[in-house]
Amino acid sequence: MNEIKPFIKRNIFEDLKKHLSKKEITLIAGPRQAGKTTLMMMLKKHLELSGKKTVFLSFDFENDQKFFSSQNSLVEKLKLEFGNNEGYVFIDREKGMPECF
């Protein structure tokens, strides 16, 4: 008897891993509960295991909201996290983004 898998296998993770080397913004869009945050966390883990610096921020985390009050606040946070080094930024939004974006 075939075992039922609890998820649908998608190739997007491998496509996104290949895209990480480009200096571009990648937007992951989809319906609620489609796995967007899970996919970001998988990419974040992949990068960290490769020795890369990452930051994950969410509009839903009360402690992160201050970084979205202005573009300058966000830039200062990233400078604090990365210094003069490169890094990857993951921004998760559930309820909406403020006007500064």
MIZA-381362 format. One record per residue: residue number from 1; chain; z, x, y of N, C-alpha, C, O in turn. Coordinates in pm, whole numbers, plus 50000, padded with zeros to 5 digits. Atoms other than C-alpha are relative to their C-alpha. Example, Ala and Ser with C-alpha at 12.3 -4.5 7.8 and 13.67 -1.06 7.14 Angstrom:
2
+-----+---+-------+-------+-------+-------+-------+-------+-------+-------+-------+-------+-------+-------+
!   k ! c !   n.w !   n.u !   n.v !  ca.w !  ca.u !  ca.v !   c.w !   c.u !   c.v !   o.w !   o.u !   o.v !
+-----+---+-------+-------+-------+-------+-------+-------+-------+-------+-------+-------+-------+-------+
!   1 ! A ! 50000 ! 50089 ! 49881 ! 50780 ! 51230 ! 49550 ! 50000 ! 50090 ! 50120 ! 50066 ! 50194 ! 50118 !
!   2 ! A ! 49994 ! 49918 ! 49881 ! 50714 ! 51367 ! 49894 ! 50073 ! 49923 ! 50109 ! 50090 ! 49974 ! 50220 !
+-----+---+-------+-------+-------+-------+-------+-------+-------+-------+-------+-------+-------+-------+
end
This chain:
101
+-----+---+-------+-------+-------+-------+-------+-------+-------+-------+-------+-------+-------+-------+
!   k ! c !   n.w !   n.u !   n.v !  ca.w !  ca.u !  ca.v !   c.w !   c.u !   c.v !   o.w !   o.u !   o.v !
+-----+---+-------+-------+-------+-------+-------+-------+-------+-------+-------+-------+-------+-------+
!   1 ! A ! 50000 ! 50084 ! 49882 ! 50000 ! 50000 ! 50000 ! 50000 ! 50088 ! 50125 ! 50072 ! 50188 ! 50130 !
!   2 ! A ! 50009 ! 49922 ! 49877 ! 49911 ! 50131 ! 50348 ! 50122 ! 49977 ! 50088 ! 50171 ! 49865 ! 50102 !
!   3 ! A ! 49885 ! 50008 ! 49909 ! 50197 ! 50209 ! 50584 ! 49951 ! 49962 ! 50140 ! 49851 ! 50017 ! 50187 !
!   4 ! A ! 50036 ! 50041 ! 49865 ! 50179 ! 50040 ! 50924 ! 50065 ! 50097 ! 50099 ! 50187 ! 50119 ! 50095 !
!   5 ! A ! 49950 ! 49907 ! 49899 ! 50214 ! 50286 ! 51211 ! 50049 ! 49920 ! 50121 ! 49988 ! 49819 ! 50157 !
!   6 ! A ! 49945 ! 50074 ! 49887 ! 50427 ! 50176 ! 51509 ! 49927 ! 50023 ! 50133 ! 49968 ! 49969 ! 50235 !
!   7 ! A ! 50073 ! 49974 ! 49877 ! 50174 ! 50304 ! 51765 ! 49853 ! 50020 ! 49968 ! 49815 ! 50040 ! 49852 !
!   8 ! A ! 50143 ! 49977 ! 50014 ! 49802 ! 50341 ! 51822 ! 49973 ! 50145 ! 50038 ! 50011 ! 50188 ! 50147 !
!   9 ! A ! 50031 ! 49860 ! 49970 ! 49679 ! 50700 ! 51803 ! 49890 ! 50006 ! 50104 ! 49785 ! 49942 ! 50091 !
!  10 ! A ! 50097 ! 49982 ! 49893 ! 49497 ! 50802 ! 52118 ! 49974 ! 50150 ! 50017 ! 50062 ! 50233 ! 49991 !
!  11 ! A ! 50036 ! 49860 ! 49977 ! 49317 ! 51124 ! 52202 ! 50029 ! 50044 ! 50142 ! 50002 ! 50159 ! 50177 !
!  12 ! A ! 49980 ! 49967 ! 49859 ! 49420 ! 51114 ! 52567 ! 50096 ! 50118 ! 50020 ! 50079 ! 50194 ! 50116 !
!  13 ! A ! 49907 ! 49889 ! 49984 ! 49707 ! 51360 ! 52516 ! 49926 ! 50133 ! 49996 ! 49949 ! 50220 ! 50080 !
!  14 ! A ! 50078 ! 49875 ! 50011 ! 49467 ! 51634 ! 52405 ! 49909 ! 50017 ! 50120 ! 49893 ! 50128 ! 50171 !
!  15 ! A ! 50086 ! 49993 ! 49881 ! 49230 ! 51549 ! 52691 ! 50081 ! 50042 ! 50122 ! 50036 ! 50125 ! 50201 !
!  16 ! A ! 49915 ! 49964 ! 49886 ! 49514 ! 51570 ! 52943 ! 50049 ! 50144 ! 49991 ! 50057 ! 50211 ! 50094 !
!  17 ! A ! 49958 ! 49859 ! 50015 ! 49637 ! 51903 ! 52800 ! 49889 ! 50093 ! 50050 ! 49916 ! 50192 ! 50117 !
!  18 ! A ! 50112 ! 49917 ! 49955 ! 49289 ! 52046 ! 52861 ! 49984 ! 49994 ! 50152 ! 49944 ! 50092 ! 50215 !
!  19 ! A ! 50017 ! 50020 ! 49857 ! 49288 ! 51907 ! 53214 ! 50109 ! 50070 ! 50082 ! 50092 ! 50089 ! 50203 !
!  20 ! A ! 49887 ! 49939 ! 49928 ! 49620 ! 52076 ! 53306 ! 49962 ! 50129 ! 50073 ! 50026 ! 50164 ! 50172 !
!  21 ! A ! 50038 ! 49873 ! 49937 ! 49444 ! 52402 ! 53395 ! 49926 ! 49980 ! 50132 ! 49910 ! 50074 ! 50208 !
!  22 ! A ! 50071 ! 50028 ! 49875 ! 49254 ! 52233 ! 53679 ! 50100 ! 49971 ! 50111 ! 50205 ! 49911 ! 50088 !
!  23 ! A ! 49913 ! 50025 ! 49885 ! 49408 ! 52222 ! 54024 ! 49962 ! 49866 ! 50061 ! 49908 ! 49859 ! 50172 !
!  24 ! A ! 50033 ! 50136 ! 49958 ! 49365 ! 51849 ! 54052 ! 50118 ! 49909 ! 49972 ! 50204 ! 49939 ! 49889 !
!  25 ! A ! 49900 ! 50103 ! 50026 ! 49585 ! 51545 ! 54067 ! 49946 ! 49911 ! 49890 ! 49830 ! 49870 ! 49894 !
!  26 ! A ! 50038 ! 50091 ! 50107 ! 49576 ! 51336 ! 53754 ! 50085 ! 49875 ! 50011 ! 50207 ! 49882 ! 50020 !
!  27 ! A ! 49932 ! 50128 ! 49993 ! 49664 ! 50969 ! 53771 ! 49990 ! 49932 ! 49865 ! 49881 ! 49916 ! 49811 !
!  28 ! A ! 49998 ! 50075 ! 50126 ! 49770 ! 50787 ! 53456 ! 50034 ! 49857 ! 50035 ! 50144 ! 49827 ! 50081 !
!  29 ! A ! 49981 ! 50141 ! 49966 ! 49728 ! 50414 ! 53504 ! 49988 ! 49915 ! 49874 ! 49917 ! 49950 ! 49780 !
!  30 ! A ! 50006 ! 50092 ! 50114 ! 49781 ! 50127 ! 53265 ! 50102 ! 49890 ! 50016 ! 50183 ! 49892 ! 50108 !
!  31 ! A ! 49906 ! 50112 ! 49993 ! 49972 ! 49810 ! 53198 ! 50142 ! 50044 ! 49967 ! 50164 ! 50152 ! 49913 !
!  32 ! A ! 49859 ! 49973 ! 50031 ! 50350 ! 49795 ! 53168 ! 50016 ! 50022 ! 49850 ! 49950 ! 49960 ! 49768 !
!  33 ! A ! 49964 ! 49972 ! 50140 ! 50494 ! 49937 ! 52846 ! 49884 ! 50056 ! 49917 ! 49883 ! 50044 ! 49795 !
!  34 ! A ! 50114 ! 49943 ! 50072 ! 50167 ! 50113 ! 52759 ! 50024 ! 50144 ! 49956 ! 49946 ! 50199 ! 49878 !
!  35 ! A ! 49969 ! 49864 ! 50041 ! 50331 ! 50456 ! 52724 ! 49969 ! 50105 ! 50104 ! 49963 ! 50224 ! 50070 !
!  36 ! A ! 50033 ! 49903 ! 49895 ! 50248 ! 50620 ! 53058 ! 50112 ! 50101 ! 50021 ! 50087 ! 50221 ! 50027 !
!  37 ! A ! 49886 ! 49909 ! 49982 ! 50597 ! 50764 ! 53107 ! 50018 ! 50088 ! 49878 ! 50046 ! 50208 ! 49891 !
!  38 ! A ! 49989 ! 49921 ! 50124 ! 50612 ! 50875 ! 52745 ! 49895 ! 50110 ! 49998 ! 49924 ! 50223 ! 49959 !
!  39 ! A ! 50107 ! 49901 ! 49995 ! 50279 ! 51052 ! 52788 ! 50033 ! 50111 ! 50100 ! 50009 ! 50229 ! 50071 !
!  40 ! A ! 49960 ! 49898 ! 49903 ! 50406 ! 51229 ! 53101 ! 50109 ! 50090 ! 49944 ! 50104 ! 50212 ! 49962 !
!  41 ! A ! 49890 ! 49920 ! 50057 ! 50721 ! 51341 ! 52921 ! 49948 ! 50093 ! 49890 ! 49998 ! 50204 ! 49876 !
!  42 ! A ! 50060 ! 49914 ! 50103 ! 50510 ! 51475 ! 52632 ! 49928 ! 50118 ! 50066 ! 49938 ! 50231 ! 50019 !
!  43 ! A ! 50068 ! 49893 ! 49927 ! 50297 ! 51673 ! 52879 ! 50099 ! 50097 ! 50061 ! 50080 ! 50219 ! 50058 !
!  44 ! A ! 49895 ! 49918 ! 49940 ! 50608 ! 51798 ! 53056 ! 50060 ! 50094 ! 49895 ! 50076 ! 50213 ! 49920 !
!  45 ! A ! 49944 ! 49919 ! 50108 ! 50756 ! 51920 ! 52727 ! 49902 ! 50108 ! 49956 ! 49940 ! 50223 ! 49934 !
!  46 ! A ! 50104 ! 49904 ! 50039 ! 50428 ! 52087 ! 52630 ! 49996 ! 50117 ! 50100 ! 49990 ! 50233 ! 50060 !
!  47 ! A ! 50004 ! 49896 ! 49897 ! 50422 ! 52276 ! 52961 ! 50123 ! 50088 ! 49996 ! 50112 ! 50210 ! 50005 !
!  48 ! A ! 49875 ! 49924 ! 50003 ! 50787 ! 52380 ! 52940 ! 50004 ! 50092 ! 49879 ! 50054 ! 50204 ! 49888 !
!  49 ! A ! 50005 ! 49915 ! 50119 ! 50736 ! 52511 ! 52586 ! 49904 ! 50117 ! 50019 ! 49914 ! 50219 ! 49951 !
!  50 ! A ! 50095 ! 49893 ! 49967 ! 50450 ! 52719 ! 52731 ! 50053 ! 50089 ! 50112 ! 49983 ! 50179 ! 50158 !
!  51 ! A ! 49939 ! 49919 ! 49896 ! 50689 ! 52865 ! 52991 ! 49967 ! 49958 ! 50142 ! 49995 ! 50032 ! 50236 !
!  52 ! A ! 50036 ! 50049 ! 49866 ! 50561 ! 52657 ! 53284 ! 50116 ! 49924 ! 50062 ! 50198 ! 49864 ! 49991 !
!  53 ! A ! 49898 ! 50075 ! 49927 ! 50786 ! 52509 ! 53551 ! 49950 ! 49858 ! 50025 ! 49833 ! 49836 ! 50056 !
!  54 ! A ! 50036 ! 50139 ! 49977 ! 50791 ! 52132 ! 53586 ! 50111 ! 49929 ! 50077 ! 50227 ! 49971 ! 50074 !
!  55 ! A ! 49905 ! 50089 ! 49935 ! 50959 ! 51865 ! 53794 ! 49956 ! 49857 ! 49969 ! 49838 ! 49823 ! 49980 !
!  56 ! A ! 50027 ! 50142 ! 50024 ! 50984 ! 51499 ! 53699 ! 50084 ! 49919 ! 50099 ! 50206 ! 49932 ! 50103 !
!  57 ! A ! 49933 ! 50087 ! 49904 ! 51068 ! 51250 ! 53973 ! 49958 ! 49856 ! 49975 ! 49846 ! 49830 ! 49931 !
!  58 ! A ! 50031 ! 50141 ! 50022 ! 51085 ! 50874 ! 53954 ! 50048 ! 49916 ! 50117 ! 50158 ! 49937 ! 50169 !
!  59 ! A ! 49959 ! 50094 ! 49896 ! 51092 ! 50603 ! 54217 ! 50114 ! 49913 ! 49952 ! 50184 ! 49853 ! 50034 !
!  60 ! A ! 49893 ! 50084 ! 50055 ! 51333 ! 50423 ! 53983 ! 50134 ! 50071 ! 49995 ! 50237 ! 50006 ! 49976 !
!  61 ! A ! 49875 ! 49925 ! 50004 ! 51595 ! 50702 ! 53989 ! 50058 ! 50005 ! 50142 ! 49994 ! 50057 ! 50233 !
!  62 ! A ! 49938 ! 50005 ! 49869 ! 51833 ! 50648 ! 54279 ! 50011 ! 50139 ! 50063 ! 49989 ! 50154 ! 50184 !
!  63 ! A ! 49985 ! 49863 ! 49948 ! 51891 ! 51024 ! 54315 ! 49867 ! 50060 ! 50047 ! 49867 ! 50151 ! 50129 !
!  64 ! A ! 50131 ! 49948 ! 49961 ! 51515 ! 51085 ! 54351 ! 49944 ! 49931 ! 50124 ! 49855 ! 49986 ! 50189 !
!  65 ! A ! 50059 ! 50079 ! 49892 ! 51450 ! 50822 ! 54618 ! 49998 ! 50074 ! 50133 ! 49907 ! 50053 ! 50214 !
!  66 ! A ! 49997 ! 49926 ! 49873 ! 51549 ! 51056 ! 54902 ! 49881 ! 50095 ! 50015 ! 49841 ! 50127 ! 50127 !
!  67 ! A ! 50114 ! 49909 ! 49994 ! 51259 ! 51285 ! 54811 ! 49871 ! 49927 ! 50036 ! 49771 ! 49990 ! 50071 !
!  68 ! A ! 50118 ! 50080 ! 49967 ! 51015 ! 51000 ! 54873 ! 50011 ! 49937 ! 50139 ! 49926 ! 49856 ! 50176 !
!  69 ! A ! 49984 ! 50057 ! 49866 ! 51144 ! 50917 ! 55221 ! 49894 ! 50051 ! 50097 ! 49860 ! 49983 ! 50194 !
!  70 ! A ! 50110 ! 49944 ! 49920 ! 50875 ! 51143 ! 55372 ! 49929 ! 50106 ! 49917 ! 49982 ! 50155 ! 49817 !
!  71 ! A ! 50073 ! 49895 ! 50070 ! 50611 ! 51388 ! 55262 ! 50074 ! 50133 ! 50012 ! 50076 ! 50212 ! 49918 !
!  72 ! A ! 49924 ! 49877 ! 49980 ! 50822 ! 51669 ! 55411 ! 50117 ! 50010 ! 49903 ! 50145 ! 50119 ! 49851 !
!  73 ! A ! 49888 ! 50000 ! 50096 ! 51119 ! 51568 ! 55193 ! 49952 ! 50040 ! 49861 ! 50019 ! 50117 ! 49791 !
!  74 ! A ! 50055 ! 49966 ! 50132 ! 50903 ! 51590 ! 54884 ! 49959 ! 50147 ! 49993 ! 49988 ! 50215 ! 49896 !
!  75 ! A ! 50043 ! 49859 ! 49997 ! 50752 ! 51925 ! 54983 ! 50120 ! 50093 ! 49995 ! 50118 ! 50193 ! 49924 !
!  76 ! A ! 49879 ! 49918 ! 50002 ! 51097 ! 52069 ! 55051 ! 50064 ! 50002 ! 49861 ! 50111 ! 50106 ! 49816 !
!  77 ! A ! 49946 ! 50007 ! 50137 ! 51218 ! 51951 ! 54708 ! 49919 ! 50090 ! 49908 ! 49976 ! 50163 ! 49826 !
!  78 ! A ! 50086 ! 49919 ! 50087 ! 50920 ! 52117 ! 54540 ! 50015 ! 50148 ! 50030 ! 50012 ! 50230 ! 49938 !
!  79 ! A ! 49974 ! 49859 ! 49965 ! 50977 ! 52442 ! 54732 ! 50131 ! 50046 ! 49939 ! 50142 ! 50159 ! 49889 !
!  80 ! A ! 49870 ! 49966 ! 50058 ! 51337 ! 52436 ! 54616 ! 49988 ! 50021 ! 49849 ! 50047 ! 50114 ! 49794 !
!  81 ! A ! 50015 ! 49992 ! 50146 ! 51234 ! 52381 ! 54253 ! 49913 ! 50118 ! 49956 ! 49944 ! 50187 ! 49859 !
!  82 ! A ! 50098 ! 49901 ! 50044 ! 50939 ! 52620 ! 54237 ! 50003 ! 50131 ! 50076 ! 49952 ! 50232 ! 50028 !
!  83 ! A ! 50007 ! 49879 ! 49918 ! 50993 ! 52872 ! 54513 ! 49856 ! 50028 ! 50035 ! 49784 ! 49939 ! 50079 !
!  84 ! A ! 50139 ! 49963 ! 49975 ! 50667 ! 53061 ! 54555 ! 49915 ! 49995 ! 49874 ! 49800 ! 50038 ! 49874 !
!  85 ! A ! 50072 ! 50007 ! 50127 ! 50567 ! 52996 ! 54195 ! 49925 ! 49869 ! 49987 ! 49951 ! 49772 ! 50059 !
!  86 ! A ! 50072 ! 50124 ! 50030 ! 50327 ! 52740 ! 54060 ! 50086 ! 49913 ! 49910 ! 50176 ! 49961 ! 49842 !
!  87 ! A ! 49929 ! 50093 ! 50086 ! 50454 ! 52432 ! 53887 ! 49924 ! 49869 ! 49991 ! 49825 ! 49847 ! 50060 !
!  88 ! A ! 50062 ! 50130 ! 50026 ! 50364 ! 52087 ! 53766 ! 50098 ! 49890 ! 50041 ! 50216 ! 49895 ! 50007 !
!  89 ! A ! 49918 ! 50109 ! 49949 ! 50493 ! 51770 ! 53929 ! 49958 ! 49871 ! 49932 ! 49840 ! 49835 ! 49929 !
!  90 ! A ! 50022 ! 50131 ! 50061 ! 50527 ! 51441 ! 53746 ! 50075 ! 49897 ! 50083 ! 50196 ! 49908 ! 50102 !
!  91 ! A ! 49938 ! 50107 ! 49921 ! 50592 ! 51132 ! 53957 ! 49975 ! 49869 ! 49928 ! 49861 ! 49829 ! 49905 !
!  92 ! A ! 50007 ! 50127 ! 50071 ! 50668 ! 50809 ! 53780 ! 50037 ! 49890 ! 50098 ! 50136 ! 49901 ! 50172 !
!  93 ! A ! 49970 ! 50113 ! 49914 ! 50659 ! 50481 ! 53965 ! 49994 ! 49872 ! 49918 ! 49900 ! 49849 ! 49842 !
!  94 ! A ! 49994 ! 50127 ! 50072 ! 50759 ! 50148 ! 53828 ! 49991 ! 49884 ! 50097 ! 49917 ! 49789 ! 50076 !
!  95 ! A ! 49988 ! 50116 ! 49910 ! 50839 ! 49927 ! 54122 ! 49915 ! 50010 ! 50125 ! 49901 ! 49912 ! 50197 !
!  96 ! A ! 50081 ! 49987 ! 49879 ! 50616 ! 50063 ! 54395 ! 50032 ! 50125 ! 50077 ! 50136 ! 50187 ! 50057 !
!  97 ! A ! 49984 ! 49878 ! 49922 ! 50573 ! 50348 ! 54638 ! 50020 ! 49964 ! 50146 ! 49966 ! 49865 ! 50195 !
!  98 ! A ! 49980 ! 50024 ! 49858 ! 50692 ! 50370 ! 54997 ! 49873 ! 50030 ! 50080 ! 49777 ! 50085 ! 50027 !
!  99 ! A ! 50118 ! 49986 ! 49915 ! 50448 ! 50378 ! 55288 ! 49956 ! 50143 ! 50021 ! 49840 ! 50166 ! 50056 !
! 100 ! A ! 50037 ! 49861 ! 49974 ! 50455 ! 50759 ! 55316 ! 49894 ! 50050 ! 49901 ! 49833 ! 50155 ! 49923 !
! 101 ! A ! 50102 ! 49961 ! 50096 ! 50225 ! 50774 ! 55013 ! 49885 ! 49905 ! 50012 ! 49786 ! 49918 ! 49941 !
+-----+---+-------+-------+-------+-------+-------+-------+-------+-------+-------+-------+-------+-------+
end
